[in-house]
Amino acid sequence: MTEHREVQVPDPAQVVLPKAHAICLNCGAAIAGRYCQSCGQRHDPQVHTVGHFLSAATEDLTHADSRLWVTLFALLFRPGFLTREFFAGRRARYLPPVRLYLVVSVLMFLLASLGSRSDSEVVRIDSGAGTSRVGAPSDCDSLTYSGPWQKLIEPALREGCRKAVADRGRELRQSFLHNIPRAMFLFLPLIAFFMQLLYWHPRRFYVEHLLFLIHNHAFVFVVASLATLVDLLPRQPPGIVGFGVALYMLWYFFRATRVFYEQGKVRSALKMASMAVIYLALATLFIALTALLTVATL
């Protein structure tokens, strides 16, 4: 006798189909959560109301703002910490190093350009008997250059000198401040190369020294920006404040070196002094070349 088994057919209304993955509107990848695993964009396709738009914008701004303040605090008061955190893989809570460097450098040079607009004459030439002030465009005819490409550079220098004297050096100062950030993109990698030689270790990569320099220069730019703002105040703080800031910066670099490279006090001090000599020599060379290029291209 054949045994019949009763098969229960589920109610179609109660059948739960597997949920289809959302598609990222930016790159087209499947999304399993709130953010795209491929490009990182948040899955938020419906921005149809002003309230929804403001809510999303506020959340993004708050997140960016919190990262900014956390990064600035660590940058100013925890020497070497951000560089060490980056190579330890803890990066999401801080601003990316290159973005931080670009933001604070733009801010500093913008403030410097605003604070440098004065009518004082700063262009000088060598008159043979000493250094004299340039008072008229005709004085630039005595400006000479004896380096490489003399026939090309000397006329350009004289023409740039005439333009600088004509507007009392305003365009010269602005062009120089505009060219300094460009020179920094060549200067920092060169300094990082010397640091790799000085702090040689088979497990230390070139990019580690470069990032260490980026964070340290970002610190300098923030301090310089604050100093420029203070300089614009009608009443200046006493000189002891500037002396204290200089001492703090000296301690900051020493501490950053010890924290990141994990070396003793004496060894860190000796290497820091050696690096300071190399840094000042190269900085002087780069500033001179930048000034020469600025005058020649006015």
Secondary structure as GFF3:
##gff-version 3
##sequence-region A 1 298
A	DSSP	three_ten_helix	12	14	.	.	.	ID=ss1
A	DSSP	beta_strand	22	23	.	.	.	ID=ss2
A	DSSP	beta_strand	30	31	.	.	.	ID=ss3
A	DSSP	alpha_helix	50	77	.	.	.	ID=ss4
A	DSSP	alpha_helix	81	87	.	.	.	ID=ss5
A	DSSP	alpha_helix	97	115	.	.	.	ID=ss6
A	DSSP	beta_strand	124	126	.	.	.	ID=ss7
A	DSSP	beta_strand	131	133	.	.	.	ID=ss8
A	DSSP	three_ten_helix	137	142	.	.	.	ID=ss9
A	DSSP	alpha_helix	150	166	.	.	.	ID=ss10
A	DSSP	alpha_helix	170	198	.	.	.	ID=ss11
A	DSSP	alpha_helix	206	231	.	.	.	ID=ss12
A	DSSP	alpha_helix	239	261	.	.	.	ID=ss13
A	DSSP	alpha_helix	265	296	.	.	.	ID=ss14
###
